[in-house]
């Protein structure tokens, strides 16, 4: 049956090859665009990479800030203000001259 089709008239053979070529180009073009490694997926991965790099920069800045704070808490470089701040926060202490303002739970978010 296929052999008879291929032996058809002169214009049918090239038409068959053109249809097959268009079908293959369409198939591979579709998957190059929408496949798991296609252009759309590549664009999504680039957006995710940019977001992850932003998160990494934020984490590096936070790590640097924590490293500086730890350096100030070391024995050879004690910072009296930092020790006072940590003690007041952790132990809920206040100086007799401090002014304390109590806020309602509802006004904390404003």
Buried (B, 14 or more C-beta within 10 A) or exposed (E): EEEEEEEEEEEEEEEBEEEEEEEEEEEEEEEEEEEEEBEEEEEEEEEEEEEEEEEEEEEEEEEEEEEEEEEEEEEEEEBEEEEEEEEEEEEEEEEEEEEEEEEEEEEEEE
